[in-house]
Amino acid sequence: MRLNDLHLTKFRIRFPYTGSTRVVRKAWEAAKISDLWKETMWSRKVEAKKKRLELSDFDRFKLRKARQIRNKLRTDVFYRLKKKVKKTKATGATKKVAKK
């Protein structure tokens, strides 16, 4: 493995400097590094990127349509809440003026 391909992580295993592949593999499995790696956010991002690369045209189309639907629902709720807040502010302001 080239040095440029290596990345530092928070995981650490100890083995002798002159340890063979078998020794390193045994230390790796004892520390359960593969399981720890799968739990990291970095690993999840790599998997998501891999999944996106494997999408077909139709899958990308379905994803785009699903996002459009989600965004329309989100926008609708946002504007409803905004209208409700504006309405309560308007009625609240008239009440304060009336009390004085």
Gaussian input, Z-matrix of N, CA and C with variables (Angstrom, degrees):
# hf/3-21g

backbone

0 1
 N
 C     1     B1
 C     2     B2     1     A1
 N     3     B3     2     A2     1     D1
 C     4     B4     3     A3     2     D2
 C     5     B5     4     A4     3     D3
 N     6     B6     5     A5     4     D4
 C     7     B7     6     A6     5     D5
 C     8     B8     7     A7     6     D6
 N     9     B9     8     A8     7     D7
 C    10    B10     9     A9     8     D8
 C    11    B11    10    A10     9     D9
 N    12    B12    11    A11    10    D10
 C    13    B13    12    A12    11    D11
 C    14    B14    13    A13    12    D12
 N    15    B15    14    A14    13    D13
 C    16    B16    15    A15    14    D14
 C    17    B17    16    A16    15    D15
 N    18    B18    17    A17    16    D16
 C    19    B19    18    A18    17    D17
 C    20    B20    19    A19    18    D18
 N    21    B21    20    A20    19    D19
 C    22    B22    21    A21    20    D20
 C    23    B23    22    A22    21    D21
 N    24    B24    23    A23    22    D22
 C    25    B25    24    A24    23    D23
 C    26    B26    25    A25    24    D24
 N    27    B27    26    A26    25    D25
 C    28    B28    27    A27    26    D26
 C    29    B29    28    A28    27    D27
 N    30    B30    29    A29    28    D28
 C    31    B31    30    A30    29    D29
 C    32    B32    31    A31    30    D30
 N    33    B33    32    A32    31    D31
 C    34    B34    33    A33    32    D32
 C    35    B35    34    A34    33    D33
 N    36    B36    35    A35    34    D34
 C    37    B37    36    A36    35    D35
 C    38    B38    37    A37    36    D36
 N    39    B39    38    A38    37    D37
 C    40    B40    39    A39    38    D38
 C    41    B41    40    A40    39    D39
 N    42    B42    41    A41    40    D40
 C    43    B43    42    A42    41    D41
 C    44    B44    43    A43    42    D42
 N    45    B45    44    A44    43    D43
 C    46    B46    45    A45    44    D44
 C    47    B47    46    A46    45    D45
 N    48    B48    47    A47    46    D46
 C    49    B49    48    A48    47    D47
 C    50    B50    49    A49    48    D48
 N    51    B51    50    A50    49    D49
 C    52    B52    51    A51    50    D50
 C    53    B53    52    A52    51    D51
 N    54    B54    53    A53    52    D52
 C    55    B55    54    A54    53    D53
 C    56    B56    55    A55    54    D54
 N    57    B57    56    A56    55    D55
 C    58    B58    57    A57    56    D56
 C    59    B59    58    A58    57    D57
 N    60    B60    59    A59    58    D58
 C    61    B61    60    A60    59    D59
 C    62    B62    61    A61    60    D60
 N    63    B63    62    A62    61    D61
 C    64    B64    63    A63    62    D62
 C    65    B65    64    A64    63    D63
 N    66    B66    65    A65    64    D64
 C    67    B67    66    A66    65    D65
 C    68    B68    67    A67    66    D66
 N    69    B69    68    A68    67    D67
 C    70    B70    69    A69    68    D68
 C    71    B71    70    A70    69    D69
 N    72    B72    71    A71    70    D70
 C    73    B73    72    A72    71    D71
 C    74    B74    73    A73    72    D72
 N    75    B75    74    A74    73    D73
 C    76    B76    75    A75    74    D74
 C    77    B77    76    A76    75    D75
 N    78    B78    77    A77    76    D76
 C    79    B79    78    A78    77    D77
 C    80    B80    79    A79    78    D78
 N    81    B81    80    A80    79    D79
 C    82    B82    81    A81    80    D80
 C    83    B83    82    A82    81    D81
 N    84    B84    83    A83    82    D82
 C    85    B85    84    A84    83    D83
 C    86    B86    85    A85    84    D84
 N    87    B87    86    A86    85    D85
 C    88    B88    87    A87    86    D86
 C    89    B89    88    A88    87    D87
 N    90    B90    89    A89    88    D88
 C    91    B91    90    A90    89    D89
 C    92    B92    91    A91    90    D90
 N    93    B93    92    A92    91    D91
 C    94    B94    93    A93    92    D92
 C    95    B95    94    A94    93    D93
 N    96    B96    95    A95    94    D94
 C    97    B97    96    A96    95    D95
 C    98    B98    97    A97    96    D96
 N    99    B99    98    A98    97    D97
 C   100   B100    99    A99    98    D98
 C   101   B101   100   A100    99    D99
 N   102   B102   101   A101   100   D100
 C   103   B103   102   A102   101   D101
 C   104   B104   103   A103   102   D102
 N   105   B105   104   A104   103   D103
 C   106   B106   105   A105   104   D104
 C   107   B107   106   A106   105   D105
 N   108   B108   107   A107   106   D106
 C   109   B109   108   A108   107   D107
 C   110   B110   109   A109   108   D108
 N   111   B111   110   A110   109   D109
 C   112   B112   111   A111   110   D110
 C   113   B113   112   A112   111   D111
 N   114   B114   113   A113   112   D112
 C   115   B115   114   A114   113   D113
 C   116   B116   115   A115   114   D114
 N   117   B117   116   A116   115   D115
 C   118   B118   117   A117   116   D116
 C   119   B119   118   A118   117   D117
 N   120   B120   119   A119   118   D118
 C   121   B121   120   A120   119   D119
 C   122   B122   121   A121   120   D120
 N   123   B123   122   A122   121   D121
 C   124   B124   123   A123   122   D122
 C   125   B125   124   A124   123   D123
 N   126   B126   125   A125   124   D124
 C   127   B127   126   A126   125   D125
 C   128   B128   127   A127   126   D126
 N   129   B129   128   A128   127   D127
 C   130   B130   129   A129   128   D128
 C   131   B131   130   A130   129   D129
 N   132   B132   131   A131   130   D130
 C   133   B133   132   A132   131   D131
 C   134   B134   133   A133   132   D132
 N   135   B135   134   A134   133   D133
 C   136   B136   135   A135   134   D134
 C   137   B137   136   A136   135   D135
 N   138   B138   137   A137   136   D136
 C   139   B139   138   A138   137   D137
 C   140   B140   139   A139   138   D138
 N   141   B141   140   A140   139   D139
 C   142   B142   141   A141   140   D140
 C   143   B143   142   A142   141   D141
 N   144   B144   143   A143   142   D142
 C   145   B145   144   A144   143   D143
 C   146   B146   145   A145   144   D144
 N   147   B147   146   A146   145   D145
 C   148   B148   147   A147   146   D146
 C   149   B149   148   A148   147   D147
 N   150   B150   149   A149   148   D148
 C   151   B151   150   A150   149   D149
 C   152   B152   151   A151   150   D150
 N   153   B153   152   A152   151   D151
 C   154   B154   153   A153   152   D152
 C   155   B155   154   A154   153   D153
 N   156   B156   155   A155   154   D154
 C   157   B157   156   A156   155   D155
 C   158   B158   157   A157   156   D156
 N   159   B159   158   A158   157   D157
 C   160   B160   159   A159   158   D158
 C   161   B161   160   A160   159   D159
 N   162   B162   161   A161   160   D160
 C   163   B163   162   A162   161   D161
 C   164   B164   163   A163   162   D162
 N   165   B165   164   A164   163   D163
 C   166   B166   165   A165   164   D164
 C   167   B167   166   A166   165   D165
 N   168   B168   167   A167   166   D166
 C   169   B169   168   A168   167   D167
 C   170   B170   169   A169   168   D168
 N   171   B171   170   A170   169   D169
 C   172   B172   171   A171   170   D170
 C   173   B173   172   A172   171   D171
 N   174   B174   173   A173   172   D172
 C   175   B175   174   A174   173   D173
 C   176   B176   175   A175   174   D174
 N   177   B177   176   A176   175   D175
 C   178   B178   177   A177   176   D176
 C   179   B179   178   A178   177   D177
 N   180   B180   179   A179   178   D178
 C   181   B181   180   A180   179   D179
 C   182   B182   181   A181   180   D180
 N   183   B183   182   A182   181   D181
 C   184   B184   183   A183   182   D182
 C   185   B185   184   A184   183   D183
 N   186   B186   185   A185   184   D184
 C   187   B187   186   A186   185   D185
 C   188   B188   187   A187   186   D186
 N   189   B189   188   A188   187   D187
 C   190   B190   189   A189   188   D188
 C   191   B191   190   A190   189   D189
 N   192   B192   191   A191   190   D190
 C   193   B193   192   A192   191   D191
 C   194   B194   193   A193   192   D192
 N   195   B195   194   A194   193   D193
 C   196   B196   195   A195   194   D194
 C   197   B197   196   A196   195   D195
 N   198   B198   197   A197   196   D196
 C   199   B199   198   A198   197   D197
 C   200   B200   199   A199   198   D198
 N   201   B201   200   A200   199   D199
 C   202   B202   201   A201   200   D200
 C   203   B203   202   A202   201   D201
 N   204   B204   203   A203   202   D202
 C   205   B205   204   A204   203   D203
 C   206   B206   205   A205   204   D204
 N   207   B207   206   A206   205   D205
 C   208   B208   207   A207   206   D206
 C   209   B209   208   A208   207   D207
 N   210   B210   209   A209   208   D208
 C   211   B211   210   A210   209   D209
 C   212   B212   211   A211   210   D210
 N   213   B213   212   A212   211   D211
 C   214   B214   213   A213   212   D212
 C   215   B215   214   A214   213   D213
 N   216   B216   215   A215   214   D214
 C   217   B217   216   A216   215   D215
 C   218   B218   217   A217   216   D216
 N   219   B219   218   A218   217   D217
 C   220   B220   219   A219   218   D218
 C   221   B221   220   A220   219   D219
 N   222   B222   221   A221   220   D220
 C   223   B223   222   A222   221   D221
 C   224   B224   223   A223   222   D222
 N   225   B225   224   A224   223   D223
 C   226   B226   225   A225   224   D224
 C   227   B227   226   A226   225   D225
 N   228   B228   227   A227   226   D226
 C   229   B229   228   A228   227   D227
 C   230   B230   229   A229   228   D228
 N   231   B231   230   A230   229   D229
 C   232   B232   231   A231   230   D230
 C   233   B233   232   A232   231   D231
 N   234   B234   233   A233   232   D232
 C   235   B235   234   A234   233   D233
 C   236   B236   235   A235   234   D234
 N   237   B237   236   A236   235   D235
 C   238   B238   237   A237   236   D236
 C   239   B239   238   A238   237   D237
 N   240   B240   239   A239   238   D238
 C   241   B241   240   A240   239   D239
 C   242   B242   241   A241   240   D240
 N   243   B243   242   A242   241   D241
 C   244   B244   243   A243   242   D242
 C   245   B245   244   A244   243   D243
 N   246   B246   245   A245   244   D244
 C   247   B247   246   A246   245   D245
 C   248   B248   247   A247   246   D246
 N   249   B249   248   A248   247   D247
 C   250   B250   249   A249   248   D248
 C   251   B251   250   A250   249   D249
 N   252   B252   251   A251   250   D250
 C   253   B253   252   A252   251   D251
 C   254   B254   253   A253   252   D252
 N   255   B255   254   A254   253   D253
 C   256   B256   255   A255   254   D254
 C   257   B257   256   A256   255   D255
 N   258   B258   257   A257   256   D256
 C   259   B259   258   A258   257   D257
 C   260   B260   259   A259   258   D258
 N   261   B261   260   A260   259   D259
 C   262   B262   261   A261   260   D260
 C   263   B263   262   A262   261   D261
 N   264   B264   263   A263   262   D262
 C   265   B265   264   A264   263   D263
 C   266   B266   265   A265   264   D264
 N   267   B267   266   A266   265   D265
 C   268   B268   267   A267   266   D266
 C   269   B269   268   A268   267   D267
 N   270   B270   269   A269   268   D268
 C   271   B271   270   A270   269   D269
 C   272   B272   271   A271   270   D270
 N   273   B273   272   A272   271   D271
 C   274   B274   273   A273   272   D272
 C   275   B275   274   A274   273   D273
 N   276   B276   275   A275   274   D274
 C   277   B277   276   A276   275   D275
 C   278   B278   277   A277   276   D276
 N   279   B279   278   A278   277   D277
 C   280   B280   279   A279   278   D278
 C   281   B281   280   A280   279   D279
 N   282   B282   281   A281   280   D280
 C   283   B283   282   A282   281   D281
 C   284   B284   283   A283   282   D282
 N   285   B285   284   A284   283   D283
 C   286   B286   285   A285   284   D284
 C   287   B287   286   A286   285   D285
 N   288   B288   287   A287   286   D286
 C   289   B289   288   A288   287   D287
 C   290   B290   289   A289   288   D288
 N   291   B291   290   A290   289   D289
 C   292   B292   291   A291   290   D290
 C   293   B293   292   A292   291   D291
 N   294   B294   293   A293   292   D292
 C   295   B295   294   A294   293   D293
 C   296   B296   295   A295   294   D294
 N   297   B297   296   A296   295   D295
 C   298   B298   297   A297   296   D296
 C   299   B299   298   A298   297   D297

   B1=1.4565
   B2=1.5262
   B3=1.3143
   B4=1.4576
   B5=1.5215
   B6=1.3027
   B7=1.4613
   B8=1.5289
   B9=1.3281
   B10=1.4681
   B11=1.5223
   B12=1.3120
   B13=1.4535
   B14=1.5290
   B15=1.3148
   B16=1.4631
   B17=1.5231
   B18=1.3159
   B19=1.4571
   B20=1.5214
   B21=1.3178
   B22=1.4540
   B23=1.5223
   B24=1.2995
   B25=1.4590
   B26=1.5244
   B27=1.3102
   B28=1.4688
   B29=1.5277
   B30=1.3213
   B31=1.4546
   B32=1.5187
   B33=1.3274
   B34=1.4679
   B35=1.5193
   B36=1.3160
   B37=1.4608
   B38=1.5153
   B39=1.3035
   B40=1.4639
   B41=1.5234
   B42=1.3218
   B43=1.4612
   B44=1.5183
   B45=1.3199
   B46=1.4658
   B47=1.5289
   B48=1.3056
   B49=1.4625
   B50=1.5209
   B51=1.2947
   B52=1.4595
   B53=1.5247
   B54=1.3235
   B55=1.4666
   B56=1.5149
   B57=1.3051
   B58=1.4612
   B59=1.5271
   B60=1.3100
   B61=1.4544
   B62=1.5228
   B63=1.3118
   B64=1.4635
   B65=1.5286
   B66=1.3197
   B67=1.4671
   B68=1.5291
   B69=1.3247
   B70=1.4679
   B71=1.5275
   B72=1.3231
   B73=1.4657
   B74=1.5206
   B75=1.3282
   B76=1.4632
   B77=1.5352
   B78=1.3359
   B79=1.4680
   B80=1.5278
   B81=1.3282
   B82=1.4744
   B83=1.5291
   B84=1.3233
   B85=1.4643
   B86=1.5272
   B87=1.3191
   B88=1.4644
   B89=1.5320
   B90=1.3306
   B91=1.4660
   B92=1.5251
   B93=1.3524
   B94=1.4699
   B95=1.5343
   B96=1.3210
   B97=1.4534
   B98=1.5293
   B99=1.3216
   B100=1.4730
   B101=1.5247
   B102=1.3298
   B103=1.4680
   B104=1.5272
   B105=1.3230
   B106=1.4573
   B107=1.5229
   B108=1.3324
   B109=1.4672
   B110=1.5260
   B111=1.3347
   B112=1.4603
   B113=1.5283
   B114=1.3135
   B115=1.4582
   B116=1.5242
   B117=1.3266
   B118=1.4598
   B119=1.5183
   B120=1.3142
   B121=1.4566
   B122=1.5289
   B123=1.2948
   B124=1.4532
   B125=1.5333
   B126=1.3106
   B127=1.4625
   B128=1.5201
   B129=1.3221
   B130=1.4589
   B131=1.5159
   B132=1.3399
   B133=1.4633
   B134=1.5228
   B135=1.3146
   B136=1.4681
   B137=1.5247
   B138=1.3271
   B139=1.4647
   B140=1.5264
   B141=1.3387
   B142=1.4619
   B143=1.5264
   B144=1.3120
   B145=1.4665
   B146=1.5235
   B147=1.3115
   B148=1.4660
   B149=1.5299
   B150=1.3350
   B151=1.4568
   B152=1.5315
   B153=1.3384
   B154=1.4693
   B155=1.5230
   B156=1.3362
   B157=1.4585
   B158=1.5304
   B159=1.3138
   B160=1.4548
   B161=1.5297
   B162=1.3477
   B163=1.4561
   B164=1.5273
   B165=1.3135
   B166=1.4611
   B167=1.5283
   B168=1.3200
   B169=1.4636
   B170=1.5204
   B171=1.3271
   B172=1.4612
   B173=1.5263
   B174=1.3311
   B175=1.4649
   B176=1.5282
   B177=1.3341
   B178=1.4693
   B179=1.5237
   B180=1.3329
   B181=1.4615
   B182=1.5240
   B183=1.3333
   B184=1.4616
   B185=1.5269
   B186=1.3208
   B187=1.4652
   B188=1.5247
   B189=1.3368
   B190=1.4608
   B191=1.5266
   B192=1.3260
   B193=1.4635
   B194=1.5350
   B195=1.3160
   B196=1.4723
   B197=1.5222
   B198=1.3394
   B199=1.4689
   B200=1.5196
   B201=1.3208
   B202=1.4628
   B203=1.5198
   B204=1.3160
   B205=1.4679
   B206=1.5230
   B207=1.3387
   B208=1.4672
   B209=1.5247
   B210=1.3327
   B211=1.4601
   B212=1.5229
   B213=1.3362
   B214=1.4645
   B215=1.5245
   B216=1.3293
   B217=1.4659
   B218=1.5232
   B219=1.3253
   B220=1.4689
   B221=1.5348
   B222=1.3244
   B223=1.4667
   B224=1.5226
   B225=1.3169
   B226=1.4578
   B227=1.5310
   B228=1.3191
   B229=1.4664
   B230=1.5286
   B231=1.3365
   B232=1.4632
   B233=1.5208
   B234=1.3432
   B235=1.4602
   B236=1.5238
   B237=1.3301
   B238=1.4595
   B239=1.5230
   B240=1.3470
   B241=1.4669
   B242=1.5218
   B243=1.3208
   B244=1.4624
   B245=1.5318
   B246=1.3283
   B247=1.4605
   B248=1.5289
   B249=1.3301
   B250=1.4673
   B251=1.5300
   B252=1.3238
   B253=1.4679
   B254=1.5227
   B255=1.3204
   B256=1.4648
   B257=1.5338
   B258=1.3200
   B259=1.4560
   B260=1.5271
   B261=1.3437
   B262=1.4707
   B263=1.5214
   B264=1.3335
   B265=1.4709
   B266=1.5181
   B267=1.3204
   B268=1.4637
   B269=1.5221
   B270=1.3173
   B271=1.4610
   B272=1.5246
   B273=1.3160
   B274=1.4587
   B275=1.5164
   B276=1.3219
   B277=1.4617
   B278=1.5259
   B279=1.3158
   B280=1.4617
   B281=1.5203
   B282=1.2894
   B283=1.4712
   B284=1.5164
   B285=1.3342
   B286=1.4626
   B287=1.5273
   B288=1.3159
   B289=1.4567
   B290=1.5289
   B291=1.3042
   B292=1.4791
   B293=1.5117
   B294=1.3286
   B295=1.4646
   B296=1.5100
   B297=1.3064
   B298=1.4756
   B299=1.4705
   A1=108.11
   A2=114.31
   A3=118.67
   A4=110.75
   A5=115.39
   A6=120.99
   A7=110.69
   A8=117.32
   A9=120.73
   A10=112.15
   A11=117.40
   A12=121.42
   A13=112.78
   A14=117.52
   A15=121.36
   A16=111.07
   A17=115.63
   A18=122.43
   A19=108.09
   A20=116.39
   A21=120.24
   A22=109.41
   A23=115.63
   A24=121.64
   A25=108.18
   A26=115.72
   A27=119.84
   A28=112.10
   A29=117.23
   A30=120.82
   A31=110.39
   A32=114.46
   A33=119.41
   A34=109.10
   A35=114.84
   A36=119.87
   A37=107.76
   A38=114.76
   A39=119.98
   A40=109.69
   A41=114.87
   A42=121.70
   A43=107.00
   A44=118.04
   A45=120.51
   A46=111.86
   A47=115.51
   A48=121.71
   A49=111.33
   A50=117.14
   A51=121.25
   A52=111.96
   A53=116.54
   A54=120.82
   A55=112.14
   A56=116.15
   A57=121.19
   A58=110.03
   A59=115.70
   A60=120.99
   A61=110.72
   A62=116.68
   A63=121.53
   A64=110.58
   A65=117.43
   A66=121.89
   A67=109.80
   A68=115.73
   A69=119.93
   A70=109.86
   A71=117.08
   A72=121.18
   A73=110.56
   A74=116.72
   A75=120.99
   A76=110.71
   A77=116.94
   A78=121.13
   A79=110.24
   A80=116.43
   A81=122.60
   A82=110.31
   A83=115.46
   A84=119.76
   A85=111.63
   A86=117.09
   A87=120.29
   A88=110.56
   A89=116.69
   A90=121.00
   A91=112.15
   A92=116.96
   A93=122.81
   A94=111.43
   A95=115.48
   A96=121.33
   A97=111.15
   A98=117.63
   A99=120.58
   A100=111.20
   A101=117.39
   A102=121.21
   A103=110.81
   A104=116.65
   A105=120.42
   A106=110.78
   A107=116.35
   A108=121.13
   A109=110.88
   A110=116.72
   A111=120.11
   A112=112.01
   A113=117.46
   A114=121.43
   A115=112.99
   A116=118.48
   A117=120.76
   A118=111.93
   A119=115.49
   A120=121.45
   A121=110.22
   A122=116.78
   A123=122.50
   A124=109.86
   A125=116.49
   A126=121.62
   A127=111.09
   A128=116.51
   A129=120.23
   A130=111.44
   A131=116.42
   A132=120.03
   A133=111.03
   A134=116.74
   A135=120.97
   A136=110.00
   A137=116.61
   A138=120.61
   A139=111.22
   A140=116.91
   A141=120.66
   A142=110.69
   A143=116.16
   A144=120.61
   A145=110.46
   A146=115.72
   A147=121.10
   A148=110.26
   A149=115.88
   A150=120.98
   A151=110.92
   A152=116.70
   A153=120.61
   A154=111.52
   A155=116.71
   A156=120.47
   A157=112.10
   A158=117.03
   A159=121.21
   A160=113.74
   A161=118.05
   A162=120.67
   A163=111.02
   A164=115.92
   A165=120.38
   A166=108.30
   A167=116.68
   A168=120.50
   A169=110.99
   A170=115.72
   A171=119.56
   A172=111.45
   A173=116.79
   A174=120.26
   A175=110.52
   A176=115.94
   A177=119.20
   A178=110.89
   A179=116.59
   A180=121.25
   A181=110.47
   A182=117.32
   A183=121.12
   A184=110.75
   A185=116.35
   A186=120.80
   A187=110.52
   A188=116.63
   A189=120.53
   A190=110.73
   A191=116.99
   A192=120.40
   A193=111.47
   A194=116.65
   A195=120.25
   A196=110.67
   A197=116.68
   A198=119.91
   A199=111.15
   A200=117.29
   A201=120.30
   A202=110.61
   A203=116.75
   A204=120.71
   A205=110.27
   A206=116.21
   A207=120.41
   A208=110.61
   A209=116.98
   A210=120.45
   A211=112.28
   A212=117.30
   A213=119.70
   A214=110.61
   A215=116.92
   A216=120.58
   A217=111.21
   A218=115.53
   A219=120.96
   A220=110.24
   A221=117.04
   A222=121.35
   A223=110.48
   A224=116.52
   A225=121.18
   A226=110.73
   A227=116.90
   A228=121.20
   A229=110.42
   A230=116.72
   A231=120.84
   A232=110.96
   A233=116.75
   A234=119.34
   A235=112.21
   A236=117.64
   A237=119.84
   A238=110.92
   A239=116.06
   A240=119.78
   A241=111.47
   A242=115.81
   A243=120.31
   A244=110.61
   A245=115.67
   A246=120.89
   A247=110.25
   A248=115.79
   A249=120.72
   A250=110.73
   A251=116.94
   A252=120.86
   A253=110.33
   A254=115.87
   A255=120.34
   A256=110.31
   A257=115.30
   A258=120.36
   A259=111.21
   A260=117.23
   A261=120.14
   A262=111.00
   A263=117.17
   A264=119.59
   A265=110.51
   A266=116.96
   A267=121.30
   A268=110.60
   A269=118.19
   A270=120.56
   A271=110.66
   A272=117.83
   A273=121.65
   A274=111.49
   A275=117.74
   A276=122.26
   A277=110.31
   A278=118.91
   A279=121.37
   A280=110.80
   A281=116.96
   A282=120.02
   A283=111.60
   A284=116.52
   A285=119.90
   A286=110.98
   A287=116.72
   A288=120.76
   A289=110.00
   A290=116.55
   A291=120.63
   A292=111.32
   A293=119.13
   A294=121.59
   A295=111.72
   A296=117.79
   A297=120.01
   A298=109.07
   D1=135.31
   D2=-179.98
   D3=-77.53
   D4=150.67
   D5=-179.16
   D6=-64.45
   D7=-32.78
   D8=179.38
   D9=-66.31
   D10=-22.67
   D11=-178.91
   D12=-85.73
   D13=-8.72
   D14=-177.65
   D15=-85.64
   D16=145.95
   D17=174.51
   D18=-131.09
   D19=142.25
   D20=176.94
   D21=-79.12
   D22=137.98
   D23=176.08
   D24=-128.69
   D25=178.31
   D26=179.84
   D27=-82.48
   D28=-5.55
   D29=-177.80
   D30=-85.12
   D31=142.55
   D32=-177.48
   D33=-142.89
   D34=133.27
   D35=174.22
   D36=-127.91
   D37=147.87
   D38=-179.17
   D39=-109.80
   D40=131.78
   D41=174.62
   D42=-155.04
   D43=160.43
   D44=-178.22
   D45=-61.28
   D46=150.20
   D47=-178.86
   D48=-57.33
   D49=-38.36
   D50=-178.97
   D51=-97.40
   D52=23.41
   D53=-177.28
   D54=-64.92
   D55=140.48
   D56=178.11
   D57=-78.00
   D58=173.61
   D59=178.92
   D60=-58.96
   D61=-38.95
   D62=179.84
   D63=-61.95
   D64=-40.62
   D65=-179.86
   D66=-67.14
   D67=-43.68
   D68=-179.63
   D69=-64.86
   D70=-43.75
   D71=-179.94
   D72=-61.71
   D73=-40.51
   D74=179.91
   D75=-64.94
   D76=-42.04
   D77=177.96
   D78=-65.71
   D79=-38.31
   D80=179.17
   D81=-61.82
   D82=-47.56
   D83=-178.75
   D84=-70.08
   D85=-33.71
   D86=179.15
   D87=-67.01
   D88=-36.89
   D89=-179.42
   D90=-83.21
   D91=-7.68
   D92=-179.74
   D93=54.69
   D94=46.41
   D95=-177.59
   D96=-64.15
   D97=-38.95
   D98=-179.72
   D99=-60.23
   D100=-41.69
   D101=178.80
   D102=-67.51
   D103=-41.82
   D104=178.72
   D105=-63.53
   D106=-39.17
   D107=-179.28
   D108=-64.48
   D109=-39.91
   D110=-178.53
   D111=-63.55
   D112=-23.77
   D113=-178.73
   D114=-84.21
   D115=-11.32
   D116=-175.72
   D117=-79.56
   D118=156.15
   D119=177.40
   D120=-67.06
   D121=-36.49
   D122=179.18
   D123=-57.28
   D124=-45.95
   D125=179.14
   D126=-62.56
   D127=-41.94
   D128=179.83
   D129=-63.90
   D130=-38.43
   D131=178.58
   D132=-65.82
   D133=-39.72
   D134=178.44
   D135=-63.51
   D136=-42.82
   D137=179.26
   D138=-65.13
   D139=-40.49
   D140=179.78
   D141=-65.13
   D142=-39.92
   D143=178.53
   D144=-63.97
   D145=-42.05
   D146=178.42
   D147=-62.40
   D148=-41.82
   D149=179.90
   D150=-64.43
   D151=-41.43
   D152=179.11
   D153=-63.60
   D154=-37.75
   D155=179.74
   D156=-66.22
   D157=-28.02
   D158=-177.50
   D159=-88.50
   D160=1.89
   D161=-179.44
   D162=-69.52
   D163=141.81
   D164=174.78
   D165=-87.77
   D166=175.12
   D167=178.48
   D168=-59.94
   D169=-42.78
   D170=-179.24
   D171=-66.19
   D172=-37.60
   D173=177.68
   D174=-64.05
   D175=-41.60
   D176=177.69
   D177=-63.96
   D178=-38.37
   D179=177.14
   D180=-62.22
   D181=-47.68
   D182=179.77
   D183=-61.53
   D184=-40.05
   D185=179.05
   D186=-63.58
   D187=-43.00
   D188=179.53
   D189=-62.37
   D190=-43.56
   D191=179.59
   D192=-65.43
   D193=-40.13
   D194=178.48
   D195=-63.32
   D196=-40.18
   D197=177.86
   D198=-65.93
   D199=-38.84
   D200=178.61
   D201=-62.19
   D202=-44.70
   D203=178.89
   D204=-62.14
   D205=-46.30
   D206=179.17
   D207=-58.77
   D208=-45.04
   D209=-177.72
   D210=-67.49
   D211=-35.70
   D212=176.80
   D213=-64.63
   D214=-43.42
   D215=177.82
   D216=-62.70
   D217=-44.16
   D218=-179.38
   D219=-62.92
   D220=-43.87
   D221=-179.12
   D222=-65.26
   D223=-41.94
   D224=179.55
   D225=-59.98
   D226=-46.54
   D227=179.31
   D228=-64.14
   D229=-41.01
   D230=-179.84
   D231=-60.00
   D232=-47.95
   D233=-177.87
   D234=-69.91
   D235=-32.12
   D236=174.64
   D237=-63.11
   D238=-45.13
   D239=178.45
   D240=-65.25
   D241=-39.52
   D242=179.74
   D243=-62.96
   D244=-41.78
   D245=179.12
   D246=-65.14
   D247=-40.08
   D248=179.99
   D249=-64.67
   D250=-42.63
   D251=179.29
   D252=-65.15
   D253=-41.84
   D254=-179.98
   D255=-62.83
   D256=-39.47
   D257=179.95
   D258=-66.62
   D259=-42.16
   D260=-179.88
   D261=-70.07
   D262=-33.15
   D263=177.19
   D264=-67.56
   D265=-39.88
   D266=-179.87
   D267=-65.72
   D268=-44.23
   D269=179.68
   D270=-71.72
   D271=-34.08
   D272=178.47
   D273=-67.16
   D274=-36.75
   D275=179.86
   D276=-68.64
   D277=-39.00
   D278=179.24
   D279=-69.52
   D280=-35.09
   D281=177.97
   D282=-65.29
   D283=-41.34
   D284=179.79
   D285=-65.61
   D286=-39.04
   D287=179.02
   D288=-66.76
   D289=-39.42
   D290=-178.89
   D291=-66.53
   D292=-33.16
   D293=-178.31
   D294=-70.30
   D295=-32.66
   D296=-178.99
   D297=-73.59

